[in-house]
Every structure is written in C-alpha cells, then in structure tokens.
Amino acid sequence: MRLICTVLFVAAVFASTHLAAAEEWTHLWGSDQRGSVALPTIAEASTLTFDVLWKRPLGSGYSSVTVSETRAFTMASEGASDWLFALDRSSGAEVFRVELGEAWLGRSGSRDGPMSTPTIHAGTVYALGPFGNLLAVNADSGDVRWQSDLAARFEARTPGYGFSTSPLVVDDLLIVQIGNPARDESVALESQPGALVALKLSDGELVWRSGYGEVETQVPLIATLAGRRQIVTSTAERVFGLDPESGNLLWQFTVEPRRRWTMVSLAGPNELVVAGSRGTALLEISQGADQQLVAMQRWDTNVLRGNGQNSRMPIYRDGYLYAHTGKFLSCVDARDGSLVWRSRPPGGETLIEVGGHLMMLGADGALVAARTLADGYQETGRITVFGPERAHTPPTAADGILYVRNLSEVAAVAVSAATAVDPPPLPTAVTGSTRFQELISEVSAATDKRAAATRLLAALSESPWLDDGWLHFLFQGPVEDLVIQGDITGFWPTKAMSRIPGTELFYAAFQRDGLDRVQYRFHTFDEQLVDARNDASVELPEGEFSVWTAAEWSESEVFETARQLPDPATDAHTIEIGTRSVEIHVVVPAAVGSTPGSIPLVLIPQGDEARSIGLWNRALARLYADGELALSPAVFAFLSLPDGVWYSGGVRWLGENLKGRIVQFLNTHYPATEGARSALVAQGETARNILQVASDPTLGVDRLVLQSPYMDPDLRAQQWPVFLDSANRSLAIWIGWGSHDGYDLSMDVDIARDAEDFAAVLREREFVVEAAESPGGFGWLRWREELPEILKFVLAP
C-alpha cells in the first residue's frame, strides 16, 4: 500500500507541475524538425539531476515516443502483432492499443518490431507499420479514422527493415516516403512512380506522388530554404526538395554511389546536413540567376558517419554538429566539416538537444547529459534507467520530461538543474599487475614522457605482456583514440584503452583467467589494426586478428601437420537454383561404394570458411590417412551459399532447397549417400540459423553439430520452442562452446550461457545430447581443435 501511495503521489505531482503547459513533441524529430527543444530552467546549468517518474515493460521495437497533451504514443511488437500504443503521460499506463498488422520479425542483426515513429496532428495519430499499413487514429478514443495499405496501393517495395520512415504533416497533407516500385531496367528511373506520396489528412486520398529513388529509413522534413518552403529528403541516389502543394521538383543533388545517403537534417540558414553510412556532407540551397533553386556542396567528410538508421541524425546548434559515429560522440565545425572534438563517453547511438544539453541513452542503459560546447565533452549528469541492453531509439522531450525506451521498456524521466558543481566522475581504468602499474606510473612521472614510453615498449618486448596472471596490451602510434576487441572483451564488444598523457602510448589490462590463446585487434576511429609488435595473426571472417599463445600451449598435432599439407583434391560442383548459385566442394577421403544408404553425408554450410580458416579439408585427409580414429567412409560437402541466404526468407529457401535440390544432387553423384544418415555442421551465427532448417524432420538429418551458437533473445523466445516441438527426437545433437566465448551484454547475448541452457532444455526433452565447454574464445581458431571429436560424433553408428 505504501508503494502504491508513493506512485500515486509522484503521478499527481507530475500531472500538476509538468502537464499544465502541454508542450508537445509531435514528430520523430520534434515539432521544430531539428531534434531540439528549449528548456530555460537548465540552459545555464553545469550539473543536472534526473528523476525516473515511471517505467514499464514494452514490446520490442525501435519506434520513438511522440507526445501530445496527456498522451504519449509509440509502436512495438507484442505477441503475433505490431501495435500502436497510447500511454498516459503521467503514469505510463496503457490507455489503448491499435493493431498495425502482423509482427515484423528482426533480420540482419535487428530485433523484432517497427522502426517508424507515429506523428501527431490535431487530435489524430498517423502510424505506419513495417509492412506498409498506414493508420489515422483518433488520439483520444483509439478509433481508426482511415487506413491504407501503401505497399499494395502504390506497389511500394518493402525496405529491408520494413517501412521505417515517419509520416510528415504539411498543411492538410500527410507526406509519406515509400520509395519507387521494384526497378524496371527498361524504364528510366525518372519515369517511374514517385518515391513520396501526399495524402489528404481527412481521408487518405492521393493528392500527388513525386520524387524517385530507393528508400530505407529516410524521413522527410519541412523547411524554408532560400526563401522557399519545401519538403526535403533523400533517397539512395539523391537529395531533393519538393513543392508541398504540387510535389514538383524544386532542386536535386546527386550523391556519390558509395555514400548511399540515409538521412537529411537541418543546420544553419539555407543549410542541410546529409548523413550516410560512409560520410556526411553539408549542402547550401540558394537561388540561381533564373530564380531556380540550386544545391551546392560546401564540404564532405567521413568524420561523421551514420549506420543506415534514421536515429543517427546529427544535431545542429550554434554553428556545430553533434552526432554519434561508431563508438564515439563527435563535434564537427559546420563551417568546414572539421573535427572539433571526439569522446568515448557515453557510448550509445542516439541524441537530442534540450536546453543546451545533449541527451543520450548510453550503451549501458544510462541516460546521459552533456553540454553543447566546442571545447570538449563535458558531462552534466547521468542516471541508470535500463539494464545493459543496447538502445537505438532517440529520446523525446516535452515539459522538462524525457521519454526514453530500449527494446523492452519505456520510461519517463524528469530533468532539472542541480546545485552541485562537479560533474560525476568517469570510470577509472583497470591497470593490471602491480609491476605494470609501477611501470605506467614511471612513464607518467618522467620529464620526457615520449622517450620513457619508448623505453617501456622496448623493455616489454613480448606483446601482450603476461605478468602475475594479467595480460597487458600496449599500442604506440599517432592515433586520436583506441579500443581493443577480442576474446578478452567478448569478441564483439570493444574496450577503451587508456592513454598516458603526453605520449602516444595506449594500454589495457585483462586477467588471463585460464586462457592459453587469445585473438585480438585494435580499432581506431577509421580502421582496424593488428598488433605491430606481434607477428602471429589469423584471417577470420570478421577480418585479421593478432593471436597470442601461452608458452605452454601447443597446436594439436593434427593441425600442426595439416597446415603443411596442400589442399586435397575436391569435386567442385555448381547448382543453379533460380537466380541463386550454390557451389559445392566435395571431399571423399575414403573409398565410397555405390550401395544406397551405406555412406553418411556431412553437410557444412560454411564451406569456404571451413576450408580456408578451419583447414578441415586438409585435416580430413590427415585423419583418414593415419587411421588413428578409425573413421568410417563419408562424403563431406562444403557448401558455398549465396550472399544473404540467412536473411529475408533465405533460411526458408535453404531449407526447401537443401532437401529438394542440394541433397538430391549429391545423392545422384554419390549414390551411396541416398537414404543414409546425414549431419549438419555449423558455427556461430550460422549455427543459430541452422536450427530453423534442422527442425524439419523431412530433411532426414540425424546428427546436428552446433559450435559456439550465437543465440539472441528473440531466438531463445521464438525458435527454441519451434525446434523443440518440430525436430525428430532421434536427432542427436553436439554442442560445443568456449569458456571465454562471445558475449554482448548490450544485446543480451552470452554464447557460453545460452549454449549450456539450450543443452539443458534439449536433455529435458529427451534429445540425445553431447555438450562440452573447453578453454578458449570464439570462432574457427578453437573450433578446428574440436574436429576429431566432431567426426567421431557424426560418423558414429
């Protein structure tokens, strides 16, 4: 009862003090289209305080929150559907929800749910679902005033992440960016139906259609440039302005093909910032001699780079641009695009500007504020709102309240000026062993720090340096900032390295914790680097990594010998399936007869990696030649699958064609495999996706090998039950993982934890399971050590 009273009291205070002004944030980028709002009460504050007013669960999705009067609106997936949610601003309670359509399932690394953000205007909410269903909803009652299937109505091609734009209200029109239909090469792009539609607010009737080009997440804006009010936006090929009344083209600017511009934002007078995945440009719009509008590029830089999402829009304030690029927050001079400063903290991806402060939801679930100043990153406050789950959604601000969400929760947080003077301290670095700390202190205290740093590197010639159970990584070079990535960071995440002031020496320390071999590399802002002080490296699918091995470690005799062998002869085949090609390299290391059903078939979907990195083809020749394992004959098919096969229905395509075309083809060329036992062997993300294929009992797979399966939360929630209910109980499953396998807490991924959990669930369902953890990290370097055990498993009677 006491808790309930407290909540009601906070809600009452919230309603009385914050909603009287009824400030609104009606569009993805606010009512001013700039991602900015004034808040005089904090404008001069050097320190801010935050107070979480309410927080509640919400389904998965990337939609931001828009605010009008007493309601907050956003969109998310729950169950089998995507929904428009109306929440009470004072408490977060659900007022109503409206179904948008079938739930959009994540792909290419994304999670489930809508990316578009609803737009509010004059008591109506306009919401666009990922499959193109556009709804006009009464903001008070939730009644649908009208709706339109844009994909069917305009033959609009569904973008890779679904319809992700946000509707724009201009006068009595609703502007929606839908993209051209699927490209007909025989028709000039300019002659195809337009990429933007203008619909009447009253009933959704088409007024005009204009513009051209492919779209993904672009969001149109309304602005007055060179004295002309216009709609501005971008497509993959160009940036352009349109007359709002007619849709007529006012000007356009063609971009470099490599840029693939993804979003447009407003800067100074008559200026547009156009940001893409590989760079950012500033355009100035002016009137030519014939009174026609023209666009001139003032500068182009790769200092600011987006990631293909509309959530990465740069924020302009007082002549400077602020944006996240990769792991860094950057400040750029809008006059020439030059870098002013760059900072690691606070991480994250999105930001808005409130009263002279940048507001960001950091990578660790913290809401962070920093001043918009040209003299460096100055944090003014932070509060932990969510757990360490990565957030891709920009905050929203109205009446001194910030509305933030990640992929599972939404919250309202009040911000105000504080009386404290000093900002909160930043985390301190872990410096490693006692001896290493002493060495770093000596360099820091030296008169000639650069010379002392060089002497330190010469003294610690082994890289990384092992001391008292700590691995110490050092890098010296003219770089602005540096992070390290590898087994010791969870493979995908990175850890910032510390720099000794006055030197170019960076360092980081990690406890060895039983590791005998570590793969790692360094990242600057622009490139990935191997350790110049370590000659050992390996080329992985993710790029080149340096490799450290302990003195007591030795490679298995199998691969030490196999490394010296030439690639054995293979039977190379190509199968054309529609517009896709599948290359197959078959290794038959022992005599194979023609009796159907006598020889196992081993299918390896990552065929190129298994041969080039895993050296499996050489190891097979070596293992069969020495006879130590007494392996029975088998046909090993290394598959080279077409790009994108795991996404956009590709897994279903593989499942259908694996049994329908690929296996049939192999049975024809190797008759002994027809009707025989077969095995699927996969690693990492492919091991995760192969579950969808292996769950089909008609495929005939009776052995499944999953090495370091990358299982995200959606897989655990959705695919595990499907597999457990569908797969044949006679299927035997081998699962292996490393003690230091890949993990990413911001994505709730921990390979070792998830593999162990999956093995336990399989045993509960009475599957035949062999599961084991071994020392080591993620990927092929460790997996090839497991080949003898895998072969004994897949070839066992």
Disulfide bonds with the S-S distance in Angstrom:
none
